[in-house]
Amino acid sequence: MNMDGSNALQGLIELQNARRLRRVLEDHADGAERVAVPFKTETVEPFPVDVFPSSLARFVAEGAASLNCPPDFIGVPMLSVAGAIIGTSNVIRPKADRTEYARIWTIVVGNPGSAKTPALETVLEPLHSIQAELKGRFDLAEAAYEDAMTRWAQDKKQPRPQPPMMEQIYTTDTTMEALAELLSRNQRGVLIYQEEAAGWVLSLNQYKGGKGSDKQNALSLWSGTPVVVNRKGKQAIYVPKPFVGFTGGIQPLVLAQLRNEMSEADGFIHRFLIVQPDRVQKRRTDAVLSSEARESWSKACQVLRDLQPAEDGPYPFAFSPDGLEAWNAWQDDHCAEQNAEGFPEHLEGPWAKIESYALRLALVVHLLRAVAGEIPDDAAVDAETMRRVGKLIRYFKSHARRVYGQLRETPEDRKVRLAVAWMKKRGGEATLRDLVTYKVAGTKRVADAQALADELTERGHAVMQKSGRTYIIKLVTDEQKSNFDC
C-alpha cells in the first residue's frame, strides 16, 4: 500500500512537472529570437610572466608547473613581497609634487585544493630567511643587553641599557594596535601575510563592536597617511609614514560573503588588486622548481633588502624622457576609458586606484630589472618599464571586471552562474532529476530544480526541449548567442 501511495505521489509530481514545463515551452514557442542575452563569464588575461626579468620569469613558470597551479598564484604575490621589501627606501616621482611608494595589496582567489597556499609559501621563502637572520641578530643583541644589565646593576652611575627590539619584515598579526606598534619600530615597513585574507577584513573593528576607527586606519595604511592609534590605559601610538604591503588568498565563496565587509561605500575593496584566474585541471606532474630558479628569487629579495635610502629620505626615481612620454600616454588612455559613455559605474572606484598602482608597479618592476642586471641601479624609469606595467594593468583590469561582477551577484545570480558552469561541463544539457541528483547550485528538491530551471530560461541562459516524456534543459548555443546584440 505504501508502495502504491509512493507511486501515486511520484506520478502526481511528474504530471505537475509536465504541465509546468509545457507552459515554459509555450512561453518560448517563438524560438531563440525571444531568448535574452545568455549568461556571460568575464574572460581574464593570463598572468604576463614576461614582465619580470628572465630569471624571475623562470621562477614563476617553474613554480606554477611544480605546483600545478596558475602562474598568477606565484607572480601576483611576488609584486607585493618585492614592494614590501623595498618599503620606504625608494619612491617613484612622476613630477615634483607627487611621489608613490611600492605599497601593493594583492589577493589571489582560488578554490580549496587549488595550491594557492603552497604557492604563497613558495614566494615567501626569502622573507622567512631574512626574518630568521633578523632573529639571529636580535638574539645576539639580547645576550649583549643582559650582560650590560648585569654590569649596570653593579654600577648604576652609568646610563641604563636599552633593551633591543627585533626587526620584522612581515607579520600575520593584523590587529590595528599590534600593527601600529610594529610600524613604530620598523620604519622601513612590513608585509601583512594572511593565508586567508578574510581574516584581516573580518577582524577590523571586532573589538569595538564595529564602531571603532580600525577600518579608517586600514585605509590610511594603503595611502601612507599618518596613523594614530589610541590605547586604553597606554600612550597613543603615532606613525607618521606607515608602510604596509599585503598579500593573501581567499576562496570564491568567502569573497562573495565579504561583499558588505569590503564595502564599496568606503572604498576599502578598491585598495586590493584581486585576481581570480581560471581553474587549472588536476593532473599529476613531475615538474620541479629548480634550485637555480629558487635562488634567483631569493637573491633578488636580498638585493632589494640591501637598497638604501638617500641621505635626506627615500631615493627618488624619476622618468626618462621616453618613460615620461609612455607614462603620459598611458594616463591619457586610462582617463579616456573612464570618460567613455557607458563606462560601468561599479568600476569607477577600482579604476581610480589603478593610476596609483601603475606608478607603484612601475617602481617594483623597474627595481627588479635593476637587481637582475638588466639596467643600471640608478637608471631612470624608462619606456620599457612602462610597457611592462601596461601589460600588468591590462591583466589586473580584466580580473577586476570578473571579480567585481561576482561581488555584485545576488544569491540567485550565483546559483545561475554555478548551474551554467556545471551544465557546460556536461555538454550543455540536463534534466530536473540531474539537477537534484548532483545538487547543482544547492538544489535539494524537485521544487528547487523547477525554480532553477525557470530562472535559467527566464534569464535567457537556457531553453526547454521535450525528449519523449522527459523535458530537457539546454543551454543557449553559440549560434543562438550570435543572434543577439551583446
C-alpha positions in Angstrom: 0.0 0.0 0.0 2.8 2.3 0.8 4.4 1.5 -2.5 1.2 2.3 -4.3 0.9 5.6 -2.4 4.5 6.5 -3.3 3.9 5.7 -7.0 0.8 7.8 -7.0 2.7 10.7 -5.4 5.5 10.4 -7.9 3.0 10.3 -10.8 1.4 13.4 -9.5 4.7 15.2 -9.3 5.6 14.1 -12.9 2.2 15.4 -14.1 2.8 18.7 -12.4 6.2 18.9 -13.9 4.9 18.1 -17.3 2.2 20.8 -17.1 4.6 23.4 -15.7 7.3 22.8 -18.2 4.8 22.7 -21.1 3.8 26.3 -20.1 7.5 27.2 -20.2 7.8 25.7 -23.7 4.7 27.6 -24.8 6.2 30.8 -23.5 9.3 30.2 -25.6 7.5 28.8 -28.6 8.9 31.5 -30.9 12.4 30.1 -30.5 15.7 31.8 -29.9 14.6 35.3 -31.0 12.7 35.7 -27.7 15.7 34.5 -25.6 17.5 37.2 -23.7 21.3 37.7 -23.8 22.9 34.5 -22.4 24.9 34.4 -19.2 28.5 35.6 -19.7 31.5 34.9 -17.5 34.1 37.7 -17.9 37.3 36.3 -19.5 40.6 37.2 -17.9 44.1 37.6 -19.3 46.8 35.2 -18.3 49.5 36.5 -15.9 52.1 38.2 -18.1 55.1 36.3 -16.9 57.5 38.3 -19.2 57.0 41.5 -17.2 59.7 40.0 -14.9 63.4 39.6 -15.8 64.0 36.3 -17.4 65.5 34.7 -14.2 62.4 35.6 -12.2 60.0 34.7 -15.1 61.6 31.2 -14.9 60.8 31.1 -11.1 57.1 31.9 -11.8 56.9 29.3 -14.6 58.7 26.5 -12.8 56.9 27.2 -9.5 53.5 27.1 -11.2 54.4 23.9 -13.1 55.6 22.2 -10.0 52.5 23.0 -8.0 50.1 22.6 -11.0 48.6 26.0 -10.3 48.0 29.1 -12.3 51.2 31.3 -12.7 49.1 34.1 -11.1 49.4 32.4 -7.7 53.2 32.9 -7.9 53.6 36.1 -9.9 51.0 38.3 -8.2 52.3 37.8 -4.6 55.8 38.4 -5.8 54.8 42.0 -6.6 53.5 42.6 -3.0 56.6 40.9 -1.5 59.0 42.9 -3.6 57.2 46.1 -2.8 57.2 45.4 0.9 61.0 44.6 0.9 61.6 47.9 -0.9 59.5 49.6 1.7 60.4 53.3 2.4 63.8 53.0 0.9 62.8 54.1 -2.6 60.0 56.1 -4.3 58.9 57.0 -7.8 58.4 60.6 -8.6 56.5 61.3 -11.8 56.5 65.1 -11.1 57.9 67.4 -8.5 54.9 67.4 -6.2 54.0 63.7 -6.3 55.6 60.5 -5.0 54.4 56.9 -4.7 55.8 54.1 -2.6 55.6 50.5 -3.5 52.6 49.6 -1.4 50.9 46.8 -3.2 47.9 44.9 -1.8 47.1 41.7 -3.6 44.6 38.8 -3.1 44.5 35.6 -5.1 41.2 33.8 -5.4 41.2 30.1 -5.6 39.1 27.1 -4.7 40.2 24.7 -1.9 43.0 22.5 -3.2 44.0 24.9 -5.9 47.5 25.2 -4.4 47.2 28.9 -3.7 48.6 28.5 -0.2 51.7 26.4 -1.2 52.3 29.0 -4.0 52.2 31.8 -1.5 54.6 30.0 0.8 57.0 29.4 -2.1 57.0 33.2 -2.8 57.5 33.9 0.9 60.5 31.7 1.4 63.1 34.5 1.1 61.2 36.5 3.7 61.4 33.6 6.1 65.1 33.5 5.6 65.5 37.3 6.1 63.4 37.1 9.2 65.4 34.2 10.6 68.6 36.3 10.1 67.0 39.3 11.9 66.0 36.9 14.7 69.6 35.8 15.0 70.8 39.4 15.2 68.2 40.0 17.9 69.3 37.0 19.9 72.9 38.3 19.9 71.8 41.8 20.9 69.6 40.4 23.7 72.5 38.5 25.1 74.7 41.6 25.0 71.9 43.5 26.7 71.7 41.0 29.5 75.4 41.3 30.1 75.1 45.1 30.0 72.3 44.9 32.6 74.5 42.8 34.9 77.3 45.4 34.7 74.8 48.2 35.2 73.4 46.6 38.3 76.9 46.7 39.8 77.4 50.3 38.8 74.2 52.3 38.3 76.1 55.5 37.7 76.2 54.6 34.1 73.1 55.1 31.8 70.6 52.2 32.0 71.0 50.0 28.9 68.1 49.9 26.5 66.6 46.6 25.6 66.9 45.6 21.9 63.8 45.4 19.6 63.6 42.6 17.0 63.2 44.0 13.5 60.4 42.4 11.5 59.9 42.2 7.7 56.4 40.6 7.8 53.6 39.8 10.2 50.5 37.7 10.4 49.1 39.7 13.4 46.7 42.2 11.8 45.1 44.0 14.8 45.5 47.7 14.3 47.1 48.2 17.7 49.7 45.5 17.0 50.3 46.9 13.5 50.8 50.4 14.8 53.3 49.2 17.5 55.1 47.1 14.9 55.3 50.0 12.4 56.7 52.4 15.1 59.6 50.0 15.4 60.1 49.2 11.7 60.0 52.4 9.8 61.0 50.7 6.5 57.7 48.9 6.7 56.2 45.4 6.9 54.2 42.9 4.8 51.0 41.5 6.1 50.6 37.9 5.0 47.2 36.2 5.5 46.8 32.7 4.3 43.1 33.5 4.3 42.8 37.2 3.5 39.3 37.4 5.0 40.9 37.2 8.4 42.1 40.7 8.3 39.0 42.2 6.8 36.7 40.5 9.3 39.0 41.4 12.2 38.6 45.2 11.7 36.6 46.8 14.5 35.9 43.4 16.0 37.0 44.6 19.5 34.8 47.7 19.3 31.5 46.4 18.1 32.2 47.8 14.6 32.2 51.4 15.9 35.9 51.9 16.1 38.4 53.5 13.7 40.3 50.4 12.7 38.9 50.3 9.1 39.7 54.0 8.7 43.2 53.4 9.9 43.5 50.5 7.5 42.5 52.8 4.6 45.3 55.1 5.7 47.8 52.3 5.6 47.3 52.0 1.9 47.8 55.7 1.2 50.6 56.1 3.7 48.9 59.0 5.6 49.7 59.3 9.4 48.1 56.8 11.7 47.2 57.5 15.4 46.0 54.5 17.5 44.7 55.3 20.9 45.1 52.5 23.6 43.2 52.3 26.8 45.5 52.9 29.7 48.5 53.4 27.4 50.1 56.1 25.5 48.8 56.6 21.9 50.9 55.3 19.1 51.7 57.8 16.2 53.1 56.5 12.9 53.8 59.5 10.6 54.6 57.5 7.5 53.3 53.9 7.7 54.3 51.4 5.1 52.3 48.2 4.8 52.2 45.7 2.0 49.6 42.9 1.8 49.2 39.6 0.2 46.9 36.6 0.9 44.4 34.1 -0.6 40.7 33.7 -0.4 38.1 31.2 -1.6 35.4 32.3 -4.2 32.6 31.7 -1.8 34.2 33.7 1.0 34.9 36.5 -1.4 31.2 36.7 -2.1 30.4 36.8 1.6 32.8 39.8 2.1 30.5 42.0 -0.1 29.4 44.0 2.9 32.7 44.0 4.8 34.7 45.1 1.8 32.2 47.9 1.3 32.3 49.8 -1.9 30.9 52.8 0.0 34.2 53.4 1.9 36.4 52.2 -0.9 38.2 49.6 1.1 37.9 46.9 -1.5 39.3 49.2 -4.2 42.7 49.1 -2.5 43.2 45.5 -3.4 44.4 44.0 -6.7 42.2 40.9 -6.7 42.8 38.2 -9.3 40.7 35.1 -10.0 42.4 33.0 -12.7 40.7 30.2 -14.5 41.0 26.8 -12.7 43.8 24.5 -13.7 42.8 20.9 -14.3 44.0 18.4 -11.8 46.9 16.3 -13.1 50.0 14.5 -11.9 53.2 16.5 -12.6 56.8 15.6 -12.4 57.9 19.2 -12.8 60.1 20.7 -10.2 61.2 24.2 -9.1 64.9 24.2 -9.8 67.4 25.4 -7.2 68.6 28.0 -9.8 65.2 29.5 -10.2 64.5 29.4 -6.4 67.9 31.1 -5.8 67.2 33.8 -8.4 64.1 35.0 -6.4 65.9 34.7 -3.1 68.8 36.8 -4.4 66.5 39.4 -5.8 64.8 39.8 -2.5 68.1 40.1 -0.6 69.4 42.7 -3.0 66.2 44.7 -2.7 66.6 44.5 1.1 70.1 46.0 0.8 68.8 49.0 -1.1 69.4 52.2 1.0 67.5 55.5 1.0 69.1 58.8 0.2 70.6 60.9 2.9 67.5 63.1 3.2 64.8 60.5 2.7 63.8 57.8 0.2 65.8 57.6 -3.0 63.6 59.1 -5.7 63.3 57.6 -9.2 62.2 59.9 -12.0 61.1 59.1 -15.5 63.4 59.2 -18.5 62.1 61.3 -21.5 60.7 58.2 -23.3 59.4 56.8 -20.0 57.6 60.1 -19.2 56.1 60.0 -22.7 54.9 56.5 -22.1 53.5 57.4 -18.7 51.6 60.3 -20.1 50.2 58.3 -22.9 49.0 55.6 -20.5 47.3 58.3 -18.3 45.5 59.7 -21.4 44.2 56.2 -22.4 43.2 55.4 -18.8 41.3 58.7 -18.5 39.6 58.2 -21.9 38.4 54.8 -20.8 36.8 56.2 -17.7 35.3 59.2 -19.6 33.7 57.0 -22.3 30.0 56.8 -22.4 28.7 53.6 -20.8 31.7 53.1 -18.5 30.4 50.8 -15.7 29.7 52.7 -12.5 30.8 49.8 -10.3 34.3 50.0 -11.8 34.8 53.7 -11.1 36.3 53.0 -7.6 38.9 50.4 -8.6 39.9 52.3 -11.7 40.5 55.4 -9.6 43.1 53.5 -7.6 44.7 51.9 -10.6 46.5 55.2 -11.5 48.4 55.0 -8.2 49.0 51.3 -8.8 50.5 52.0 -12.2 53.2 54.0 -10.5 53.7 51.6 -7.7 54.1 48.7 -10.1 56.5 50.7 -12.2 58.8 51.2 -9.2 58.7 47.5 -8.4 59.2 46.3 -12.0 62.0 48.9 -12.5 63.9 47.8 -9.4 63.5 44.1 -10.2 65.0 44.9 -13.6 67.9 46.7 -11.9 68.7 43.9 -9.4 68.6 41.4 -12.2 71.2 43.4 -14.1 69.0 44.5 -17.0 69.6 48.2 -16.3 71.9 50.2 -14.1 70.9 50.7 -10.4 70.3 54.4 -10.8 68.6 54.3 -14.2 65.5 56.5 -14.7 62.2 54.7 -15.2 62.1 54.1 -19.0 59.6 53.2 -21.7 60.4 49.5 -21.4 59.4 49.5 -17.7 56.1 51.3 -18.6 55.4 48.8 -21.4 55.6 46.0 -18.9 53.5 48.0 -16.5 50.9 48.5 -19.2 50.6 44.7 -19.6 50.2 44.3 -15.8 47.5 46.9 -15.7 45.5 45.3 -18.5 45.8 42.0 -16.7 44.6 43.4 -13.4 41.7 45.3 -15.1 40.5 42.1 -16.7 40.4 40.4 -13.3 38.7 43.4 -11.7 35.9 43.1 -14.2 35.4 39.4 -13.3 35.7 39.9 -9.5 33.5 43.0 -9.3 30.9 41.3 -11.4 30.8 38.5 -8.9 30.7 40.8 -5.9 27.6 42.4 -7.3 25.9 39.0 -7.6 22.7 38.2 -5.7 22.2 34.7 -4.4 20.0 34.0 -7.4 22.8 35.3 -9.7 25.3 33.0 -8.2 23.0 29.9 -8.5 22.5 30.7 -12.2 26.3 31.1 -12.7 27.1 27.8 -11.0 24.3 26.0 -12.9 25.6 27.3 -16.2 29.2 26.3 -15.4 28.0 22.8 -14.3 25.9 22.3 -17.4 28.7 23.4 -19.7 30.9 20.5 -18.3 28.0 18.1 -19.1 27.8 19.2 -22.7 25.2 21.9 -22.1 22.1 20.0 -21.1 20.4 18.3 -18.1 17.1 17.1 -16.7 15.4 18.2 -13.5 16.4 14.9 -12.0 20.0 15.6 -12.8 19.9 18.9 -11.0 18.6 17.2 -7.9 20.9 14.2 -8.1 24.0 16.3 -8.4 22.8 19.1 -6.0 23.5 21.7 -8.6 23.7 25.2 -7.1 22.3 23.8 -3.8 19.4 22.0 -5.4 17.9 19.5 -3.0 14.3 19.0 -4.0 12.3 18.8 -7.2 10.8 22.2 -6.4 14.4 23.7 -6.2 15.2 22.2 -9.6 12.0 23.6 -11.1 12.8 27.1 -9.7 16.4 26.9 -11.1 15.2 25.7 -14.5 12.7 28.6 -14.6 15.4 31.1 -13.7 17.7 29.7 -16.4 15.1 30.0 -19.1 13.7 33.4 -17.9 17.1 34.9 -18.0 17.8 33.5 -21.4 20.6 31.2 -20.4 18.7 28.0 -21.5 15.7 26.7 -23.3 13.4 23.8 -22.6 13.0 20.9 -25.1 10.9 17.8 -24.9 12.5 14.4 -25.5 9.9 11.7 -25.3 8.3 12.0 -21.9 11.2 14.0 -20.5 11.8 17.7 -20.6 15.5 18.7 -21.1 17.1 22.0 -20.1 19.5 23.1 -22.8 22.0 25.9 -22.6 21.7 28.5 -25.4 24.3 27.6 -28.1 26.9 29.9 -29.6 24.8 30.1 -32.8 21.9 31.5 -30.8 24.2 33.9 -28.9 25.3 35.4 -32.2 21.7 36.4 -32.9 21.8 38.9 -30.1 23.5 42.3 -29.7 25.5 41.8 -26.5 
